[in-house]
């Protein structure tokens, strides 16, 4: 039975031997399953709880108010997304969730009052630490990836999966099977559950909330960059089959994306397995193509 590893990130800032041990653990997690839990990640529980409180406050607003902030520009990747508007698996009905996307780059630092700038910055700092570990794991200069993410072209997404009041359509779940589009994703989730991850054998395993940890997974662009050395794993959010179906589920995802003009091409250190699988592509072009296919 494959399990998602729990990794102590505090060891990354210790002596070189301990640091290398953590780097190897991260490499193994990203190579074998593409998901990991990070503990001692450096983001205070107080900031996380504040972000969840702000998320709940926003989704409790009347629909008419939320619709005034609706995502209308496909190039911005920001704004409110109503229930069933998004289909992460285009073969199935719309997802039973609503979301609100924020981009610090698009919003020029002026985030809505219900989004904590401190939380956004803390996520950016954690993402950079993970990217430094990735670089070392792939035998690259430590700042290789962070230098290509310095425009903070990231998206902070608040998510609400409302209680089910009617029977879903055939094939309809809370979030369809999909992989993420960017470099890495940081995920904060409540204890309602439902997240499942697909292993390399095709088996679906639960990824429940573990107190004090952040879920981190690799995305499509990191998979392309590394020539499948790091895998972008399919995942989904299922509908509970017990009393939790009557509860709201909240989560917050921080999608870490390279600068739009970064060329994503197979790294030299990742050519050992086989020749490049993908042609080079600009990060911004790839993101736009995936968004157009999803909405």
N, C-alpha and C positions, 0 to 999 in steps of 0.2 A: 504494500500500500504506500503510494507516494504521499509524502507530507510536505507542506510548505514550511521551510526552515525559519526559525526565529534566530536573528543575529543581533548581537550586542554591539551597537555602533560606537559606544564609548571607547571600545578598544582601538578604534581607528585613530584616535588622538594620543595614543600611548607610545611606548618605545617601538622602534622599527620592526622588531621581531613580532610583537603583538599585532602591530598594524598589518603586517603581511599575512598573518593568520586570518584576519577579518577580510582582507582583500580576496584571499582564496575562497573563503566561505561565500562571499558575494558572487564571485565568478561561478562557483558551482551552482548556486541558486539560479542565477540568470541563464546558465547554460542548460540546466536540466529541467527547470519548470517555468522560469521567467517571473516568478513571484517570490516574495520574502516578507517576513515581518521584521521591522526594525524596532528594537527596544533601546532605551537611553538615547533617543534621537535628538534631544535638545529643544524640542518645542514644549513649552510649559502646558500642563493640564488646564490651567486657568485660561490661557489664550484659546485653547481648543474648545473648552466649554462655552466661552464667550461667542466663538464663531458658530457653534451649534444653536445657541440661543438666538443669535441674529438671524440665522437661517430659518428657524421655526417662525420667528416673528414675521419675516417676509412672506412665507407661504401661507400664513394665516390671514393675509390681506385679502380683500374681495378680489374675485377674478378680474373685474373691470379695471381695478387699480393695477394689477400685475400685467394685464394686457397692454396698458399704456407704455410698458417697458419692453414690449415684445421684440424679439430678434427679427429684424427686417432686412438687414444687409448681410448677405452671405460672406462678404469679405471681412466683416468685423469679428464674427464668432462671439458676439456678446448679446446679452439681453435675455428676456424671459422666453422659455419654451414650454408651451402648454402640454397637457396630458394627451398622449397619443400622436403628437405632432412628429416626434422622432421615431424612426424605425432603425434601431441599431442592426437588426437582422432584416434586410429588405424583403426577405421571403415571407415574413410573418406580419401580423397586424401591428399597429402602433404600440409603443411601449407605455405601460401603465405608470407613468411618472411625469413629474414636471421639474423644470430645472431653471437655474439662473446662472448665466455665464458672465464673468468679469475678466477683462484683459487690462492690465495696468498700462500697457502700451497704447491701447485704443482709448482708454479713459484718461490718459495723460496724468495719472496719479490721483485723479479725483474720483475715488471709488464711492459708490452709494453709501449712505450712512449706516446701512445694515451690514456692511462688509468691513471687517477689521483689517486695516492696513498693516497692523503688527502681525496678524496671522499670515497675510500674503507674503510679507518680508521673511517671516520665519520659515515658511514653506520654501521660498527661494533659496535661503541659506542651507536648508537641509538638502534640497535637490542638488545644490552645488557640491556638497560633501559627498553625496552618492556618486555624482559624475566624476569627482576626483578619484574615488575608489575604482570606478569603471576603468578610467584611464590607466591606472596602475595595474589593474587586472589584465589589461590588454597590452601591457608593455609599452605604453605611450607616456609622454610627458604629463605630469599631474594636471596641468591646466589645459590639456588638449580639448576636452569637451566644454569646460566652463568658459573658455574664450570664445566658443561658438554659440554660447547661450547668454552672452552679456547684454543683449538688448531686452532681456526679460520678456520675451514674446510668449509668455505663459498664460494659461487660462485657469482661473479658479471657478469651479462649478459647484454650486449648492444644489442638492437633489432632495426631492420629496416624493416618496412612494405612498400615495394615500391609501387609507383602508379600502378594501374591496366591498362595494355595495351591490354589485351584480356579477353574474357569472361571466368570466372573460371569454373572448372569442377563441376558437380553436387555434392553438399555437401562440396565444398572446400571454406574455409574461411581463414582469416588471421592467426588465432590461434585457433585450435580445442578445443572443450570442454575438460577440464581437471581439476584436482586438483594438487596443488604443493606437492613436495615430502618431504620436510624437516620440520623444526619447524615453522618458520615464513618467510614471504617474505615482503620486502620493495619494493614498486613500485613507480617509478617516470615516469610520462607520459606527452607528449605534449598535445596541445589542439585539435588535430585532432579527437580524440575520437574513440570509437568502443568497449571498454572494457564493458563486461556484466557479471553480477554475478547471479547465480541461487539461489533463496530463497528456504526455506525448503518446500514450497508448489509447487515447480517446476517452478515458474515464473521467467523469465529473466528480470533483471532490469539494467539500464545503470549505469556505474560508471565513470562519466566524470572527467576530470581534474578539481580540485578545487585549485586555486592559493594559494601558501603558505602551502600546505598540502602534506603529503606522504600517499599513500595507504598502509595499512598493512593487510595481511591476514594470517590465520593459515594454516599449511600444514598437510600432512598425519601423520607424526611422532608425531606431537602434538596431533592430534586426537586420535592416538593409546595410547599415554602416558596418556591422560585424559579420556579414555574410552568414547569418544564422548561427554564429557562435553563441550569441545571446538571442533567446527566442521571444517573440511577441505572442503571448498566449491568449487563446480565446477564453472569455469569461462571460458570465451572465448573472442576472439577479432573478431568482425564482420566486413564485408566490408561495407563502407558507401554507402548509396543509393542516394547520392547527389554529388555535385562537389568535395567533399573531396576525392572521389575515385581516383582523379587525383593528389593527394598530398601524399608525403611520410609521414608515421607516425613513430615517434621514441619513444622508451621508454627504461628505464634502470631498471632491476630487481636485487635485492640483495637477494639471497637465503641463508638463515641462517640455517646451518645444524649442528647437534651435532657432537662431536668427533666420529670417525668411530667405536671405541670400546665401545661406550655407549650402554648399554642394555635398550631398550625401552619396559618397562613393565608397566602395569596399576598401577597408583599411588593409595596409600591407601586412600587419600582424595577423590578419584573419584570412589569409590566402592559403594557409597550410592545409586546410581540409579539401578545398576544391576551388576552381576558378570562380570569379565573381558571378553571383546568381542574378543580380539586378544591374541595369544600366544606371549611371549617375542621374540624380534628380535634385532639383532645388527643394529645400525643406518647405518653403512657402507654397510651391506648386503642388507638392504632395498633399499638404493639409487641405488645400482648397478642393482638390479632386475628391478627397474622402468626405468632406462636408457636403459637397454637391450630391454625392451618392446616398447620403444618410437622410437628407431632408427633402 
